[in-house]
Amino acid sequence: MAVAFLSSCVETPPAPPPEPPISAEAPKRRPDRPVADQAALREARAQKARATNVAASVAADSPASRNMRDYLKGVEETLLSRGLLRTDDGSDIQLTPERLTDDFVLIALYDEYTRDGERLISRATPAPLRRWAQPVRLRIEFGDSVSSAQRARDRSDISSYAARLQAATGHSVSLGADTGNVTVLILNEDERRAIGPRLAALVPGIPDSDVAALSNLAPQNYCTVFAYSRGDMTTYDQAVVLIRSETPPRLRRSCIHEEVAQGLGLANDSRLVRPSLFNDDEEFAYLTHHDELLLKILYDPRLRPGMTEAEARPIVLEIARKLLATST
């Protein structure tokens, strides 16, 4: 296993049914089906939500989780006070085909981390083009620390974002129920530190260094993603997204946007790309118009998984010229 690093129609009316023969018996009455007690169902759902919220309140009240929540709240407030975490799509910033091509190479054809034995080192390293061949199915696992109301908001955000990614890439991306190949873990400090056994079950053969990186995530990393392929394949097979449950609203949605998109194959960050979510200066909170163009390029059929920069660059430039000509 390798780690890679997101006219209407009028029907003709049917002919009338034939008359039954004189001797036909009247149809037998079907037995009544039991009618669900709607009040009981509502009460059961309410009890489940109350139990979830009680568990969330207890889990979220640990000292470690409180400290992380306060820290991240301060981070978001500081960024907003500096005019960062913009929520527009950056379409007012002019792009050229050459600039878009360079940005694609930086984000899609480099890894943010490299391996040194069993250690992960933060260093941009050239990498082949990677993306998904099979449909992407997202599934969410919440820690007990996440309330029922927050779970509903997260599901809604991830579901609508999956539809946006599908529109941008032309590749099948959706939120599933119980099964999926991209697992989004939303956990607090205590839950994340104990995630090792669950990671081993989710990704058999996951490197110990990846388990350590996720279990011991530094406070300045609000979220992360690990995408995996089999052997030397350059198509993804599985991915794990981790988001801290303590993140406040804008940082939380920003994490969803960035990590899921990176899990599709835009694996790197660079301070040279703009306007982009994939820039650690935090200027933009959400996926920008520029980033959607990168996704369109990544999943363009003229490109193939495994391509190097030398092979991909001239094709990317051709695609970028057509995309920008169409969008102006």
Secondary structure, DSSP 8 states (H G I E B T S, - for coil): -EE------------------TT--------------HHHHHHHHHHHHHHHHHHHHHHHTSHHHHHHHHHHHHHHHHHHHTT-SB-S--TTS---HHHHHHHHHHHHSEEEEEEETTEEEEEEEE----EESS-EEEEEEE-TTS-HHHHHHHHHHHHHHHHHHHHHHSS-EEE-SS--SEEEEEE-HHHHHT-HHHHHHHSTT--HHHHHHHHT--TT--EEEEEEESTT-SEE-EEEEEEETT--HHHHHHHHHHHHHHTTT-----TT--S-SSSTT--BSS--HHHHHHHHHHT-TTS-TT--HHHHHHHHHHHHHHHHHHH-
